[in-house]
Amino acid sequence: MFITLSGASLLMVKGLYPYLATVVPIIIIQLVDFYNFHRKAQSEVEQFVESIHYRDFSRHFDVKEAPMEVQSLRQGFNEINTTFKTMSRERETQYQYLQKILELVNTGILSYEHKSGDISWMNESFKNMLGIPYLKTIHSLERRDAGLYQEVLNLRPGESKVVSIVKENSTFKVLMAVTAFQTDGKIYKLIAFQNVNEALDETEAKAWKKLLSVMTHEIMNSVAPIASLAETLSHRLQASAALLDGQPGALEDLQVGVGTIRRRSEGLLKFAETYRSLNKITTLNLTKVYARDFFENLHVLMEPTFEQKNIEMEIILKDPDLSLEADTSLIEQVLINLVVNAVEAVKDSPEPRITLSATIYNGRPLIKVADNGTGMSPEVMDNIFIPFFSTKKTGSGIGLSLCKQIMLLHKGNIQVQSIEGEGSAFLLHF
């Protein structure tokens, strides 16, 4: 085009207009061709920008069939797309890898935008832990658990705190830890929820075992000599009876006093021996046992009591082949204890009913003992597994503590659900 325009200019200067008429059409053709080339290059760039905008990095620009003048342009576009494709694939792989890791861990994870409260991500562990299938914003949590919602808002980045969460009328402990990060000009809070109920239960059980061991040891060491001494004094009094004949009632008073010392000493020894049983169970004789066998043995054992007190016993077992690895005698002891407590709880109910059921929950066997009795207050529920605590006037406070220790030895746990005036349920997780 430059050569043609230079030649046309020269013809105009020389005044060779007839020759100029033949050059003008060539100039017009070249201008049109130049315009078409410009439009073609612009179209190529627009297509490339469109593919980048929609992240369509799979788009390929044909180099061989392209005009020579745009081949290098298309080649450059293809190279850029290949680089973007590689980067996108690597990021997607990292994201999928991280997401799978976060889905596999037992720790619940929740992330939300600090200012708006919009939930950006939460894993399945968090949903299962709190029984929440979906949350749009963090403020939606207030309707489900107002106490937990306030704890989440008050927790600052870098802090951690153990909180109690109520789910299906049962309470468990969760360790919350929070951190914050900023991206795209927005601040996000990331909160981890770790169920520490089992760890706390195990630590608490070990602490109680140590305390009971020390306490029973000291009681027995202190009381045993007193009981022995009281027995000796009683024999010495009998031998010295002749010397006290002149003092009416003196022998009887001394005998009563010594007898009282002996009885109270023996009572304390029996008390200490009873609580020592909490420390005796250390090993298990695990065998495969069917849930139906537990229920059948329990029904045969408790049937006379149920008939006498007009209590209806309901057994729910959808899978007769449901089995578990357990120490048969110890688990039977736990079930008997729970059923006996249920019998006591339904004594004032107009239609007393106790329900035994077994199922698979979260891939693990679960046995449930439920009643329609008086139920328990939240304060009682918090203390029923503590040794020495009892709501019965004649209760020792050892039964449920022993049940909890047996379940912890089975690498499981025992939970309670209760509503005052409606009834209670004890859940044995294996």
VOPAGU-2260 file (C-alpha; in pm, 1 decimal, decimal comma):
REM VOPAGU-2260
SITE   aa  ch    i         X         Y         Z
SITE  MET   A    0       0,0       0,0       0,0
SITE  PHE   A    1     289,1     232,7      79,7
SITE  ILE   A    2     451,1     163,7    -261,3
SITE  THR   A    3     122,1     209,2    -445,6
SITE  LEU   A    4      47,3     541,3    -274,1
SITE  SER   A    5     402,5     663,6    -342,7
SITE  GLY   A    6     365,1     574,1    -712,7
SITE  ALA   A    7      25,9     748,9    -733,0
SITE  SER   A    8     174,8    1058,9    -573,4
SITE  LEU   A    9     460,5    1057,6    -828,4
SITE  LEU   A   10     213,3    1027,6   -1121,3
SITE  MET   A   11      14,0    1324,3    -982,0
SITE  VAL   A   12     331,2    1536,9    -958,5
SITE  LYS   A   13     433,3    1441,8   -1312,2
SITE  GLY   A   14      80,6    1510,7   -1438,7
SITE  LEU   A   15      38,7    1161,0   -1576,4
SITE  TYR   A   16    -331,9    1144,1   -1495,0
SITE  PRO   A   17    -427,2     868,1   -1744,9
SITE  TYR   A   18    -187,4     632,3   -1564,7
SITE  LEU   A   19    -325,2     751,0   -1232,0
SITE  ALA   A   20    -670,1     619,5   -1324,3
SITE  THR   A   21    -529,2     266,6   -1336,4
SITE  VAL   A   22    -359,6     300,6    -996,1
SITE  VAL   A   23    -668,7     426,2    -805,0
SITE  PRO   A   24    -861,0      94,0    -827,0
SITE  ILE   A   25    -553,1     -85,3    -691,8
SITE  ILE   A   26    -543,2     158,1    -396,7
SITE  ILE   A   27    -913,4      98,1    -327,3
SITE  ILE   A   28    -862,7    -281,8    -334,6
SITE  GLN   A   29    -566,8    -249,6     -96,3
SITE  LEU   A   30    -767,5     -26,5     140,7
SITE  VAL   A   31   -1050,2    -278,3     149,1
SITE  ASP   A   32    -801,6    -559,0     209,7
SITE  PHE   A   33    -636,3    -359,0     489,3
SITE  TYR   A   34    -975,2    -293,9     650,7
SITE  ASN   A   35   -1066,4    -663,4     628,0
SITE  PHE   A   36    -733,5    -759,5     786,1
SITE  HIS   A   37    -796,6    -513,4    1069,4
SITE  ARG   A   38   -1147,9    -650,5    1125,0
SITE  LYS   A   39   -1017,0   -1005,7    1116,8
SITE  ALA   A   40    -748,4    -931,3    1376,5
SITE  GLN   A   41   -1003,5    -746,1    1590,8
SITE  SER   A   42   -1240,1   -1045,4    1568,0
SITE  GLU   A   43    -959,9   -1281,0    1674,4
SITE  VAL   A   44    -882,4   -1063,3    1976,8
SITE  GLU   A   45   -1253,4   -1039,4    2068,6
SITE  GLN   A   46   -1285,1   -1419,9    2055,9
SITE  PHE   A   47    -978,5   -1458,8    2274,7
SITE  VAL   A   48   -1106,4   -1203,4    2528,0
SITE  GLU   A   49   -1444,2   -1379,1    2531,0
SITE  SER   A   50   -1280,9   -1715,6    2606,2
SITE  ILE   A   51   -1080,8   -1556,6    2889,7
SITE  HIS   A   52   -1390,8   -1384,4    3027,3
SITE  TYR   A   53   -1587,5   -1710,5    3043,3
SITE  ARG   A   54   -1277,3   -1909,9    3142,4
SITE  ASP   A   55   -1315,7   -2128,1    2835,4
SITE  PHE   A   56    -953,1   -2230,8    2822,4
SITE  SER   A   57   -1033,3   -2535,2    2611,2
SITE  ARG   A   58   -1090,8   -2314,4    2306,9
SITE  HIS   A   59    -839,0   -2375,2    2027,6
SITE  PHE   A   60    -754,0   -2125,7    1753,6
SITE  ASP   A   61    -675,7   -2296,3    1420,1
SITE  VAL   A   62    -328,7   -2183,8    1309,1
SITE  LYS   A   63    -285,0   -2384,3     987,0
SITE  GLU   A   64    -606,6   -2265,7     823,3
SITE  ALA   A   65    -558,9   -1904,6     928,6
SITE  PRO   A   66    -423,6   -1635,1     694,8
SITE  MET   A   67     -51,1   -1598,5     728,4
SITE  GLU   A   68     -77,5   -1253,8     882,1
SITE  VAL   A   69    -283,3   -1380,2    1184,5
SITE  GLN   A   70    -113,1   -1718,3    1230,6
SITE  SER   A   71     136,1   -1580,6    1484,9
SITE  LEU   A   72    -150,6   -1410,2    1668,5
SITE  ARG   A   73    -346,3   -1734,9    1693,4
SITE  GLN   A   74     -35,4   -1921,6    1800,1
SITE  GLY   A   75      12,4   -1673,6    2084,6
SITE  PHE   A   76    -352,2   -1708,5    2188,6
SITE  ASN   A   77    -320,7   -2088,5    2200,3
SITE  GLU   A   78      -9,1   -2068,6    2415,8
SITE  ILE   A   79    -178,7   -1831,5    2660,9
SITE  ASN   A   80    -485,9   -2057,3    2675,7
SITE  THR   A   81    -266,9   -2360,3    2743,3
SITE  THR   A   82     -94,5   -2179,7    3030,9
SITE  PHE   A   83    -427,6   -2069,4    3178,0
SITE  LYS   A   84    -564,9   -2422,6    3136,8
SITE  THR   A   85    -270,0   -2570,2    3325,8
SITE  MET   A   86    -302,7   -2314,0    3605,9
SITE  SER   A   87    -678,2   -2368,9    3630,3
SITE  ARG   A   88    -637,1   -2747,5    3641,6
SITE  GLU   A   89    -377,3   -2720,0    3917,0
SITE  ARG   A   90    -599,9   -2488,6    4122,3
SITE  GLU   A   91    -901,7   -2714,4    4071,6
SITE  THR   A   92    -696,8   -3018,2    4178,5
SITE  GLN   A   93    -577,7   -2837,1    4490,7
SITE  TYR   A   94    -930,0   -2721,9    4570,6
SITE  GLN   A   95   -1077,1   -3071,0    4527,8
SITE  TYR   A   96    -794,6   -3220,1    4734,1
SITE  LEU   A   97    -846,6   -2970,4    5015,8
SITE  GLN   A   98   -1223,6   -3010,3    5003,0
SITE  LYS   A   99   -1199,6   -3389,8    5029,3
SITE  ILE   A  100    -964,4   -3358,2    5326,3
SITE  LEU   A  101   -1202,8   -3119,7    5502,8
SITE  GLU   A  102   -1495,4   -3353,0    5433,0
SITE  LEU   A  103   -1310,6   -3654,0    5575,9
SITE  VAL   A  104   -1203,5   -3498,0    5906,3
SITE  ASN   A  105   -1429,4   -3531,3    6208,9
SITE  THR   A  106   -1386,7   -3162,6    6289,4
SITE  GLY   A  107   -1675,5   -2940,3    6185,3
SITE  ILE   A  108   -1563,6   -2638,7    5982,0
SITE  LEU   A  109   -1765,6   -2323,8    5911,2
SITE  SER   A  110   -1658,0   -2013,3    5718,7
SITE  TYR   A  111   -1854,4   -1691,4    5678,8
SITE  GLU   A  112   -1803,2   -1332,9    5563,9
SITE  HIS   A  113   -1760,8   -1118,9    5874,4
SITE  LYS   A  114   -1953,9    -810,1    5766,7
SITE  SER   A  115   -2257,3    -961,9    5592,5
SITE  GLY   A  116   -2257,2   -1295,3    5778,3
SITE  ASP   A  117   -2302,4   -1491,2    5453,5
SITE  ILE   A  118   -2190,1   -1852,4    5483,0
SITE  SER   A  119   -1915,1   -1926,8    5233,1
SITE  TRP   A  120   -1858,1   -2292,6    5321,8
SITE  MET   A  121   -1932,4   -2561,9    5578,4
SITE  ASN   A  122   -1843,9   -2930,2    5573,5
SITE  GLU   A  123   -2055,2   -3239,7    5638,4
SITE  SER   A  124   -1903,9   -3293,1    5983,7
SITE  PHE   A  125   -2040,5   -2956,9    6095,0
SITE  LYS   A  126   -2385,6   -3036,8    5951,8
SITE  ASN   A  127   -2396,2   -3376,7    6124,3
SITE  MET   A  128   -2255,2   -3245,0    6453,0
SITE  LEU   A  129   -2520,5   -2974,9    6491,6
SITE  GLY   A  130   -2796,0   -3142,7    6287,6
SITE  ILE   A  131   -2810,4   -2844,3    6052,3
SITE  PRO   A  132   -2850,9   -2933,5    5682,7
SITE  TYR   A  133   -2817,5   -2576,7    5555,4
SITE  LEU   A  134   -2731,6   -2224,4    5670,7
SITE  LYS   A  135   -2755,2   -1919,0    5447,0
SITE  THR   A  136   -2605,2   -1673,4    5695,7
SITE  ILE   A  137   -2444,9   -1706,5    6037,1
SITE  HIS   A  138   -2743,1   -1517,5    6179,3
SITE  SER   A  139   -2966,7   -1812,8    6086,1
SITE  LEU   A  140   -2787,5   -2005,3    6362,0
SITE  GLU   A  141   -2960,3   -1790,1    6624,4
SITE  ARG   A  142   -3296,9   -1956,6    6553,8
SITE  ARG   A  143   -3147,7   -2302,6    6603,8
SITE  ASP   A  144   -2916,8   -2240,0    6901,6
SITE  ALA   A  145   -2911,5   -1885,7    7040,6
SITE  GLY   A  146   -2640,9   -1966,8    7295,8
SITE  LEU   A  147   -2404,7   -2111,9    7036,2
SITE  TYR   A  148   -2474,7   -1816,1    6804,8
SITE  GLN   A  149   -2362,7   -1568,9    7072,1
SITE  GLU   A  150   -2052,0   -1774,2    7147,8
SITE  VAL   A  151   -1957,6   -1775,4    6777,0
SITE  LEU   A  152   -1999,2   -1397,8    6749,8
SITE  ASN   A  153   -1807,9   -1327,2    7072,0
SITE  LEU   A  154   -1513,8   -1553,6    6989,8
SITE  ARG   A  155   -1218,0   -1354,6    6858,8
SITE  PRO   A  156    -957,4   -1478,7    6609,3
SITE  GLY   A  157    -691,2   -1686,1    6781,1
SITE  GLU   A  158    -916,9   -1776,1    7074,9
SITE  SER   A  159   -1067,0   -2114,8    7160,6
SITE  LYS   A  160   -1344,6   -2213,4    7398,0
SITE  VAL   A  161   -1533,9   -2524,3    7511,9
SITE  VAL   A  162   -1910,8   -2483,8    7480,9
SITE  SER   A  163   -2208,1   -2710,0    7542,7
SITE  ILE   A  164   -2436,6   -2791,5    7250,9
SITE  VAL   A  165   -2784,5   -2939,1    7283,9
SITE  LYS   A  166   -2891,7   -3178,4    7009,1
SITE  GLU   A  167   -3200,2   -3398,2    7023,3
SITE  ASN   A  168   -3243,9   -3327,0    7396,8
SITE  SER   A  169   -2886,8   -3440,4    7473,2
SITE  THR   A  170   -2583,7   -3226,3    7555,0
SITE  PHE   A  171   -2224,6   -3264,5    7438,0
SITE  LYS   A  172   -1907,7   -3054,0    7464,2
SITE  VAL   A  173   -1744,4   -2888,4    7162,6
SITE  LEU   A  174   -1409,8   -2707,5    7140,4
SITE  MET   A  175   -1443,0   -2401,1    6915,9
SITE  ALA   A  176   -1135,3   -2237,0    6760,7
SITE  VAL   A  177   -1150,4   -1939,9    6524,2
SITE  THR   A  178    -918,5   -1767,5    6280,6
SITE  ALA   A  179    -967,7   -1490,1    6025,8
SITE  PHE   A  180    -834,3   -1412,2    5679,5
SITE  GLN   A  181    -888,9   -1145,4    5415,3
SITE  THR   A  182    -942,1   -1189,5    5041,1
SITE  ASP   A  183   -1089,7    -964,6    4772,2
SITE  GLY   A  184   -1117,0    -686,9    5029,7
SITE  LYS   A  185   -1346,7    -897,5    5252,7
SITE  ILE   A  186   -1275,2   -1043,9    5596,3
SITE  TYR   A  187   -1377,2   -1404,8    5657,1
SITE  LYS   A  188   -1393,5   -1596,8    5985,1
SITE  LEU   A  189   -1311,1   -1967,1    5985,1
SITE  ILE   A  190   -1435,9   -2166,2    6286,2
SITE  ALA   A  191   -1346,7   -2525,2    6375,2
SITE  PHE   A  192   -1583,0   -2730,8    6593,4
SITE  GLN   A  193   -1427,9   -3038,3    6756,5
SITE  ASN   A  194   -1637,6   -3278,3    6962,4
SITE  VAL   A  195   -1438,5   -3328,3    7282,8
SITE  ASN   A  196   -1714,6   -3499,7    7476,8
SITE  GLU   A  197   -1552,8   -3843,3    7464,3
SITE  ALA   A  198   -1207,8   -3705,5    7551,5
SITE  LEU   A  199   -1350,5   -3510,3    7845,9
SITE  ASP   A  200   -1549,4   -3812,6    7960,3
SITE  GLU   A  201   -1239,8   -4030,4    7951,1
SITE  THR   A  202   -1032,5   -3773,4    8138,3
SITE  GLU   A  203   -1311,2   -3725,7    8392,5
SITE  ALA   A  204   -1345,9   -4101,1    8441,6
SITE  LYS   A  205    -971,1   -4136,5    8503,0
SITE  ALA   A  206    -980,1   -3851,7    8753,3
SITE  TRP   A  207   -1271,2   -4010,9    8940,6
SITE  LYS   A  208   -1096,8   -4347,2    8942,6
SITE  LYS   A  209    -785,4   -4193,5    9098,5
SITE  LEU   A  210    -996,2   -4007,4    9354,2
SITE  LEU   A  211   -1195,9   -4317,6    9442,1
SITE  SER   A  212    -880,6   -4524,2    9468,5
SITE  VAL   A  213    -724,4   -4280,2    9711,3
SITE  MET   A  214   -1046,3   -4229,3    9904,1
SITE  THR   A  215   -1128,4   -4598,1    9947,7
SITE  HIS   A  216    -768,1   -4673,6   10042,0
SITE  GLU   A  217    -765,7   -4404,9   10311,9
SITE  ILE   A  218   -1110,9   -4497,1   10444,0
SITE  MET   A  219   -1029,1   -4865,0   10470,8
SITE  ASN   A  220    -689,3   -4799,7   10628,5
SITE  SER   A  221    -847,4   -4569,4   10886,7
SITE  VAL   A  222   -1164,9   -4764,3   10961,0
SITE  ALA   A  223   -1028,8   -5120,9   10966,3
SITE  PRO   A  224    -824,9   -5066,5   11288,0
SITE  ILE   A  225   -1126,9   -4899,0   11451,1
SITE  ALA   A  226   -1347,8   -5198,4   11370,9
SITE  SER   A  227   -1080,2   -5436,3   11499,5
SITE  LEU   A  228   -1036,3   -5231,3   11815,7
SITE  ALA   A  229   -1412,9   -5224,0   11877,7
SITE  GLU   A  230   -1423,3   -5603,4   11849,9
SITE  THR   A  231   -1135,1   -5634,9   12097,1
SITE  LEU   A  232   -1298,8   -5394,9   12344,9
SITE  SER   A  233   -1622,5   -5592,4   12323,9
SITE  HIS   A  234   -1442,1   -5913,0   12424,1
SITE  ARG   A  235   -1253,2   -5733,5   12702,1
SITE  LEU   A  236   -1581,4   -5594,6   12839,7
SITE  GLN   A  237   -1731,4   -5939,4   12852,4
SITE  ALA   A  238   -1426,3   -6059,2   13045,7
SITE  SER   A  239   -1450,8   -5763,3   13286,4
SITE  ALA   A  240   -1827,0   -5793,9   13346,2
SITE  ALA   A  241   -1777,2   -5912,7   13705,3
SITE  LEU   A  242   -1597,0   -5591,3   13800,5
SITE  LEU   A  243   -1888,1   -5377,6   13677,2
SITE  ASP   A  244   -2169,2   -5564,9   13855,6
SITE  GLY   A  245   -2188,5   -5299,1   14122,5
SITE  GLN   A  246   -2261,9   -5025,9   13866,1
SITE  PRO   A  247   -2611,8   -5073,2   13721,6
SITE  GLY   A  248   -2628,2   -5012,1   13344,6
SITE  ALA   A  249   -2255,8   -4942,8   13304,5
SITE  LEU   A  250   -2188,8   -5268,3   13117,4
SITE  GLU   A  251   -2487,4   -5219,3   12886,8
SITE  ASP   A  252   -2383,2   -4860,9   12806,8
SITE  LEU   A  253   -2030,0   -4965,3   12722,2
SITE  GLN   A  254   -2153,8   -5254,4   12508,6
SITE  VAL   A  255   -2395,7   -5028,8   12320,0
SITE  GLY   A  256   -2119,6   -4775,1   12255,6
SITE  VAL   A  257   -1870,9   -5034,2   12135,9
SITE  GLY   A  258   -2139,1   -5202,3   11922,4
SITE  THR   A  259   -2220,7   -4867,8   11759,2
SITE  ILE   A  260   -1853,6   -4809,4   11677,3
SITE  ARG   A  261   -1831,2   -5154,6   11521,0
SITE  ARG   A  262   -2148,0   -5119,9   11314,7
SITE  ARG   A  263   -2052,1   -4777,0   11179,3
SITE  SER   A  264   -1701,3   -4899,9   11101,9
SITE  GLU   A  265   -1838,7   -5199,9   10915,0
SITE  GLY   A  266   -2080,6   -4970,4   10731,3
SITE  LEU   A  267   -1796,8   -4745,7   10620,3
SITE  LEU   A  268   -1593,7   -5045,7   10509,5
SITE  LYS   A  269   -1887,4   -5174,2   10305,4
SITE  PHE   A  270   -1934,1   -4824,2   10158,8
SITE  ALA   A  271   -1567,9   -4809,1   10055,2
SITE  GLU   A  272   -1578,5   -5163,0    9916,1
SITE  THR   A  273   -1881,8   -5075,1    9705,0
SITE  TYR   A  274   -1712,6   -4776,9    9542,5
SITE  ARG   A  275   -1394,9   -4972,4    9494,8
SITE  SER   A  276   -1584,8   -5171,5    9229,5
SITE  LEU   A  277   -1559,0   -4866,1    9004,4
SITE  ASN   A  278   -1186,3   -4933,2    8976,3
SITE  LYS   A  279   -1201,4   -5310,2    8940,1
SITE  ILE   A  280   -1315,3   -5321,5    8576,3
SITE  THR   A  281   -1007,2   -5275,5    8360,9
SITE  THR   A  282   -1025,4   -5543,2    8089,5
SITE  LEU   A  283   -1299,6   -5673,5    7861,1
SITE  ASN   A  284   -1386,4   -6017,7    7730,8
SITE  LEU   A  285   -1509,4   -5909,5    7388,2
SITE  THR   A  286   -1725,4   -6144,2    7182,1
SITE  LYS   A  287   -1968,4   -6102,8    6894,0
SITE  VAL   A  288   -2317,1   -6086,9    7041,6
SITE  TYR   A  289   -2656,6   -6015,4    6886,3
SITE  ALA   A  290   -2871,6   -5733,8    7019,3
SITE  ARG   A  291   -3171,5   -5967,8    7017,8
SITE  ASP   A  292   -2995,9   -6191,6    7274,7
SITE  PHE   A  293   -2949,9   -5895,8    7509,1
SITE  PHE   A  294   -3317,1   -5804,6    7477,7
SITE  GLU   A  295   -3438,6   -6164,0    7520,4
SITE  ASN   A  296   -3234,8   -6219,0    7837,2
SITE  LEU   A  297   -3344,2   -5883,7    7977,0
SITE  HIS   A  298   -3710,4   -5957,9    7903,7
SITE  VAL   A  299   -3695,1   -6296,6    8079,9
SITE  LEU   A  300   -3521,7   -6140,0    8381,0
SITE  MET   A  301   -3750,8   -5839,4    8419,1
SITE  GLU   A  302   -4083,7   -5992,0    8311,9
SITE  PRO   A  303   -4203,2   -6072,2    8668,9
SITE  THR   A  304   -4131,1   -5714,2    8776,5
SITE  PHE   A  305   -4315,0   -5574,8    8473,3
SITE  GLU   A  306   -4620,1   -5794,4    8537,6
SITE  GLN   A  307   -4625,3   -5704,8    8905,4
SITE  LYS   A  308   -4607,0   -5330,6    8837,3
SITE  ASN   A  309   -4820,0   -5342,4    8520,9
SITE  ILE   A  310   -4543,2   -5197,7    8302,1
SITE  GLU   A  311   -4556,2   -5244,7    7926,8
SITE  MET   A  312   -4224,3   -5340,8    7767,1
SITE  GLU   A  313   -4177,9   -5265,7    7397,1
SITE  ILE   A  314   -3886,2   -5406,5    7194,4
SITE  ILE   A  315   -3798,0   -5250,7    6857,0
SITE  LEU   A  316   -3539,5   -5434,1    6645,9
SITE  LYS   A  317   -3570,2   -5383,0    6271,4
SITE  ASP   A  318   -3261,3   -5592,0    6196,4
SITE  PRO   A  319   -3262,5   -5921,2    6392,2
SITE  ASP   A  320   -2901,9   -5985,1    6282,1
SITE  LEU   A  321   -2768,9   -5661,4    6432,9
SITE  SER   A  322   -2457,6   -5754,8    6630,1
SITE  LEU   A  323   -2176,6   -5584,1    6819,2
SITE  GLU   A  324   -1843,3   -5659,5    6981,8
SITE  ALA   A  325   -1900,2   -5641,0    7356,5
SITE  ASP   A  326   -1840,4   -5797,8    7696,1
SITE  THR   A  327   -2174,3   -5973,0    7742,4
SITE  SER   A  328   -2186,4   -5975,0    8122,6
SITE  LEU   A  329   -2086,7   -5608,2    8155,7
SITE  ILE   A  330   -2332,6   -5481,4    7893,2
SITE  GLU   A  331   -2609,2   -5689,8    8052,9
SITE  GLN   A  332   -2520,9   -5520,2    8381,2
SITE  VAL   A  333   -2552,7   -5179,2    8212,3
SITE  LEU   A  334   -2890,5   -5267,4    8056,2
SITE  ILE   A  335   -3026,6   -5408,0    8382,1
SITE  ASN   A  336   -2920,3   -5092,8    8564,8
SITE  LEU   A  337   -3088,9   -4869,9    8306,0
SITE  VAL   A  338   -3410,7   -5075,6    8304,2
SITE  VAL   A  339   -3426,4   -5077,1    8685,0
SITE  ASN   A  340   -3389,8   -4697,9    8680,0
SITE  ALA   A  341   -3662,4   -4678,1    8414,8
SITE  VAL   A  342   -3893,0   -4889,3    8633,6
SITE  GLU   A  343   -3840,7   -4638,3    8913,3
SITE  ALA   A  344   -3904,0   -4346,1    8675,0
SITE  VAL   A  345   -4240,2   -4477,0    8543,1
SITE  LYS   A  346   -4387,9   -4580,5    8878,4
SITE  ASP   A  347   -4619,7   -4277,0    8883,6
SITE  SER   A  348   -4712,7   -4285,0    8512,7
SITE  PRO   A  349   -5076,4   -4376,6    8432,2
SITE  GLU   A  350   -4962,5   -4600,5    8143,8
SITE  PRO   A  351   -4601,6   -4697,1    8226,6
SITE  ARG   A  352   -4397,4   -4808,0    7926,0
SITE  ILE   A  353   -4031,6   -4895,3    7872,6
SITE  THR   A  354   -3891,3   -4927,6    7520,4
SITE  LEU   A  355   -3579,3   -5114,7    7415,0
SITE  SER   A  356   -3447,3   -5055,2    7064,6
SITE  ALA   A  357   -3131,5   -5119,7    6863,4
SITE  THR   A  358   -3019,9   -4976,0    6531,7
SITE  ILE   A  359   -2717,5   -4858,9    6333,3
SITE  TYR   A  360   -2640,8   -4487,8    6381,2
SITE  ASN   A  361   -2356,6   -4324,0    6185,8
SITE  GLY   A  362   -2226,7   -4669,5    6099,1
SITE  ARG   A  363   -2210,0   -4782,5    6463,4
SITE  PRO   A  364   -2444,8   -4995,2    6678,7
SITE  LEU   A  365   -2676,3   -4801,9    6907,4
SITE  ILE   A  366   -2891,7   -4943,9    7187,9
SITE  LYS   A  367   -3159,6   -4723,1    7340,6
SITE  VAL   A  368   -3350,5   -4761,8    7668,7
SITE  ALA   A  369   -3643,4   -4518,4    7685,6
SITE  ASP   A  370   -3930,1   -4460,8    7926,7
SITE  ASN   A  371   -4233,2   -4233,7    7959,1
SITE  GLY   A  372   -4162,1   -4144,9    8320,5
SITE  THR   A  373   -4107,7   -3819,4    8503,5
SITE  GLY   A  374   -3803,1   -3708,5    8304,6
SITE  MET   A  375   -3513,2   -3501,0    8438,7
SITE  SER   A  376   -3420,7   -3136,5    8467,4
SITE  PRO   A  377   -3111,8   -3005,5    8281,3
SITE  GLU   A  378   -2928,8   -2972,5    8614,5
SITE  VAL   A  379   -2986,8   -3339,7    8699,0
SITE  MET   A  380   -2882,6   -3445,2    8345,3
SITE  ASP   A  381   -2548,4   -3268,3    8391,9
SITE  ASN   A  382   -2472,2   -3460,8    8711,7
SITE  ILE   A  383   -2621,6   -3809,7    8677,1
SITE  PHE   A  384   -2294,5   -3971,6    8561,6
SITE  ILE   A  385   -2091,3   -3824,7    8848,5
SITE  PRO   A  386   -2004,0   -4078,0    9121,8
SITE  PHE   A  387   -2198,5   -4033,4    9450,4
SITE  PHE   A  388   -2473,0   -3829,3    9278,1
SITE  SER   A  389   -2818,9   -3979,3    9315,5
SITE  THR   A  390   -3177,8   -3853,3    9309,1
SITE  LYS   A  391   -3296,0   -4152,4    9514,4
SITE  LYS   A  392   -3305,2   -4135,2    9891,1
SITE  THR   A  393   -3145,5   -4479,4    9918,7
SITE  GLY   A  394   -2931,5   -4452,7    9603,9
SITE  SER   A  395   -2556,7   -4498,6    9618,2
SITE  GLY   A  396   -2482,1   -4291,5    9308,1
SITE  ILE   A  397   -2264,4   -4566,2    9164,1
SITE  GLY   A  398   -2493,6   -4723,8    8901,6
SITE  LEU   A  399   -2472,8   -4476,3    8614,6
SITE  SER   A  400   -2107,3   -4400,0    8689,2
SITE  LEU   A  401   -2033,7   -4768,8    8646,6
SITE  CYS   A  402   -2239,3   -4777,8    8326,2
SITE  LYS   A  403   -2037,6   -4489,5    8186,2
SITE  GLN   A  404   -1706,4   -4651,7    8270,6
SITE  ILE   A  405   -1814,6   -4977,6    8105,9
SITE  MET   A  406   -1913,6   -4792,0    7787,5
SITE  LEU   A  407   -1583,0   -4601,1    7782,5
SITE  LEU   A  408   -1398,3   -4932,6    7811,3
SITE  HIS   A  409   -1592,0   -5043,4    7500,3
SITE  LYS   A  410   -1457,4   -4732,3    7319,0
SITE  GLY   A  411   -1813,3   -4606,0    7316,3
SITE  ASN   A  412   -2022,9   -4365,7    7517,3
SITE  ILE   A  413   -2351,6   -4326,1    7698,8
SITE  GLN   A  414   -2578,1   -4025,2    7648,2
SITE  VAL   A  415   -2902,3   -3916,6    7806,0
SITE  GLN   A  416   -3199,8   -3741,0    7652,1
SITE  SER   A  417   -3479,5   -3621,0    7876,0
SITE  ILE   A  418   -3776,9   -3387,1    7892,8
SITE  GLU   A  419   -3937,5   -3316,7    8228,2
SITE  GLY   A  420   -4282,1   -3469,2    8248,2
SITE  GLU   A  421   -4240,8   -3670,3    7925,3
SITE  GLY   A  422   -3966,8   -3925,1    7989,4
SITE  SER   A  423   -3601,3   -4010,4    7942,9
SITE  ALA   A  424   -3386,4   -4213,6    7707,1
SITE  PHE   A  425   -3034,8   -4353,0    7753,5
SITE  LEU   A  426   -2833,6   -4413,7    7438,4
SITE  LEU   A  427   -2545,7   -4663,1    7432,4
SITE  HIS   A  428   -2307,8   -4580,8    7144,7
SITE  PHE   A  429   -2063,1   -4864,0    7066,9
